[in-house]
């Protein structure tokens, strides 16, 4: 990764600029804010359109260390926010529209204001890709999920449906078999046409708990207070039917929220921000990225928080070296 050197500025030119600005308010952004505030970096955090990130759509979080009885996703995010506020983080409910990294202090523009900052921490996360079918949004947290690792435990001895044909979908389906009694995998394409690797397909086809329905698409999710069934259609014959299920996992991929940084930062072929090995440093000195925006593999709240910690520590060290 080529590191882009930013022009050095004099103290007078930096007058009025922030020490660090954080974009994003999920586990990574909040943790970065906690560490930056405790280091007297006086961080300003711009929360974005969806404060709290993906955990705001998660009902029970049972794998967060220290919460022995579990905790609601929104409650966990509120606790992290209060902790950041306690140490002096300033929060702004706004949306970043433009960034300029050509010189330091960097310029960050929102819909209402412009900020100057010595360092920038990007924690904009990634968004699960959804099918956008009727009932999908209504039953999120009530049987519908995009994370088997997060929610698979809640479907012990139950029947679930997984949608997708890539490696991630087959990994999700295989993982859920640890808990569910039956897993039905809905695949748009035919047998032998799936995007998943051959070894993953073989494992799924040979698993006693997994049934694969090819040329099948979900059309609508049905239920009362919780999900009860999914209406499916054979995309070859047009035949529709209803499949009883307790859970519905969408595994068609995640999209990193990096459109703001295209042409500004180095991104990989999937749109994730490139970073230095064992670091959150980007190709621009003084700009750090953390959480799901750089992590296509784990996508867990705890790993995002750990990366947020790293970003704040590295930003602090960067500032100390400049001084």
SVG drawing of the C-alpha trace seen along z (x, -y; Angstrom):
<svg xmlns="http://www.w3.org/2000/svg" viewBox="-50 -32 57 69">
<polyline fill="none" stroke="black" stroke-width="0.4" points="0.0,0.0 1.4,-3.4 1.2,-5.9 0.4,-9.4 2.3,-12.2 0.2,-15.2 1.7,-18.6 2.9,-19.8 1.2,-22.9 2.4,-25.5 0.7,-25.9 -1.0,-29.1 -2.6,-27.3 -3.9,-24.6 -5.5,-27.1 -9.1,-26.1 -8.8,-22.6 -9.9,-19.5 -7.3,-17.0 -9.4,-14.1 -12.8,-13.7 -14.6,-10.4 -17.1,-9.5 -19.5,-6.7 -21.2,-5.7 -21.3,-1.9 -19.1,0.1 -15.9,-1.0 -16.7,-4.7 -17.9,-4.7 -14.9,-2.8 -12.5,-5.1 -14.3,-8.0 -13.9,-6.6 -10.1,-6.0 -9.6,-9.4 -11.5,-11.3 -9.5,-9.6 -6.3,-10.6 -7.5,-14.3 -7.9,-14.4 -11.2,-16.1 -12.9,-14.1 -15.9,-15.1 -18.1,-12.3 -20.4,-12.7 -23.1,-10.0 -24.4,-9.7 -27.8,-8.7 -28.0,-5.5 -26.6,-6.2 -25.5,-3.0 -24.9,-1.0 -26.2,2.5 -26.7,3.3 -29.6,1.0 -31.5,3.7 -30.3,6.5 -32.6,7.5 -30.5,9.7 -26.7,9.5 -25.5,12.5 -21.8,12.6 -20.7,9.2 -18.2,9.7 -19.4,8.7 -23.1,8.9 -23.8,12.3 -27.5,12.0 -27.3,10.5 -28.2,7.0 -30.4,5.4 -28.4,4.0 -29.8,0.5 -29.1,0.6 -25.5,1.6 -25.0,-1.2 -26.5,-3.7 -24.1,-2.5 -21.1,-3.0 -22.3,-6.5 -22.8,-7.5 -19.3,-6.3 -17.9,-8.3 -19.9,-11.4 -18.6,-10.9 -15.0,-11.5 -15.8,-14.5 -16.7,-13.4 -18.7,-15.9 -21.5,-14.3 -23.0,-15.8 -26.1,-14.4 -25.2,-15.1 -24.2,-13.3 -20.8,-13.7 -21.1,-14.7 -17.5,-15.4 -13.9,-15.0 -10.6,-16.6 -7.4,-14.9 -5.1,-16.9 -3.7,-18.8 -3.7,-18.7 -5.7,-19.7 -8.2,-17.7 -11.5,-19.1 -14.8,-17.3 -18.0,-18.7 -21.5,-17.8 -24.9,-18.9 -24.7,-21.9 -21.1,-22.6 -17.4,-22.3 -14.8,-20.9 -11.0,-20.9 -9.2,-18.1 -5.6,-17.0 -6.6,-13.3 -9.6,-11.4 -11.0,-8.1 -13.4,-6.4 -15.9,-4.0 -18.7,-4.1 -19.2,-0.3 -20.8,2.0 -24.4,2.6 -26.0,6.0 -27.5,6.4 -31.2,7.3 -33.7,8.8 -36.2,5.9 -39.2,8.2 -42.5,7.7 -42.1,8.5 -38.3,8.5 -38.0,5.1 -41.0,5.8 -39.6,9.0 -36.0,7.9 -35.2,8.9 -38.3,11.1 -37.0,14.0 -35.1,12.2 -31.4,11.7 -28.3,11.1 -25.8,12.6 -25.8,16.3 -22.9,15.8 -24.9,13.1 -28.3,14.8 -27.9,18.5 -28.1,19.4 -31.7,18.2 -32.8,20.9 -31.9,24.0 -34.0,27.0 -35.9,24.8 -36.2,24.7 -34.5,21.8 -34.1,20.7 -30.9,19.2 -30.9,17.3 -27.8,17.0 -25.5,19.0 -22.0,17.7 -19.5,19.0 -20.9,16.7 -24.3,18.2 -23.0,21.8 -20.9,20.8 -23.9,19.3 -26.1,22.4 -23.4,24.7 -22.9,22.6 -26.6,22.6 -26.7,26.4 -25.0,26.3 -28.3,25.0 -31.2,25.5 -32.9,28.8 -33.2,28.1 -31.8,25.6 -33.2,24.9 -31.0,23.1 -32.7,21.1 -30.5,20.7 -31.5,18.6 -29.4,20.6 -29.3,24.3 -27.1,27.1 -23.5,26.5 -24.1,22.8 -23.6,21.5 -20.9,19.0 -19.7,20.8 -16.5,22.8 -16.8,26.5 -15.6,27.6 -18.3,25.5 -21.0,26.8 -19.9,30.4 -20.0,29.8 -23.5,28.4 -24.9,31.0 -23.5,33.8 -24.8,32.2 -27.7,34.1 -29.4,31.0 -29.2,28.9 -31.7,29.1 -30.8,27.1 -33.7,25.8 -32.3,24.7 -34.0,22.1 -35.9,20.9 -36.4,17.3 -38.1,15.8 -41.1,13.7 -42.6,12.6 -42.3,13.1 -45.4,13.9 -46.3,14.0 -47.9,12.3 -45.8,11.0 -42.9,13.0 -41.9,14.7 -43.9,17.8 -43.4,18.7 -41.8,17.6 -43.6,17.5 -41.2,18.9 -41.3,19.2 -39.6,21.5 -38.0,19.1 -38.1,21.8 -41.8,22.9 -43.3,19.9 -44.8,22.3 -45.4,20.7 -45.6,22.3 -45.3,21.5 -42.5,22.8 -42.9,22.8 -39.9,21.4 -38.8,19.9 -35.9,18.0 -34.9,16.3 -31.2,15.5 -30.2,13.3 -26.7,14.1 -26.2,12.3 -23.3,10.2 -22.3,6.9 -21.5,3.6 -19.0,1.4 -20.1,-2.2 -17.2,-3.8 -18.8,-5.6 -17.6,-8.9 -14.0,-7.8 -13.8,-6.5 -11.0,-8.3 -9.8,-9.6 -8.6,-6.5 -7.3,-3.2 -10.2,-0.6 -10.0,3.1 -12.1,4.7 -15.1,5.1 -14.9,1.5 -13.4,2.0 -10.7,-0.5 -7.2,0.8 -5.1,0.6 -1.5,1.3 -0.9,4.8 -1.7,5.1 -2.8,1.4 -5.7,-0.8 -3.5,-3.2 -4.8,-4.1 -2.7,-5.3 -3.1,-8.8 -1.1,-9.8 -3.3,-10.8 -6.4,-9.0 -7.3,-5.8 -10.1,-3.3 -11.7,-0.8 -14.6,1.7 -16.5,3.3 -15.4,0.8 -12.1,2.6 -13.2,6.1 -15.0,8.4 -14.2,11.5 -15.4,11.3 -18.1,8.5 -18.6,8.7 -19.3,5.9 -16.4,6.9 -13.8,7.0 -15.1,3.7 -14.7,2.2 -11.1,3.6 -10.3,2.0 -11.8,-1.3 -9.4,-1.1 -6.5,-0.6 -7.5,-3.5 -7.6,-5.9 -4.3,-4.8 -2.6,-5.1 -4.2,-8.6 -2.8,-9.6 0.7,-8.4 0.5,-10.1 -0.3,-13.4 2.4,-13.0 5.0,-12.3 3.9,-15.5 4.3,-17.5"/>
</svg>
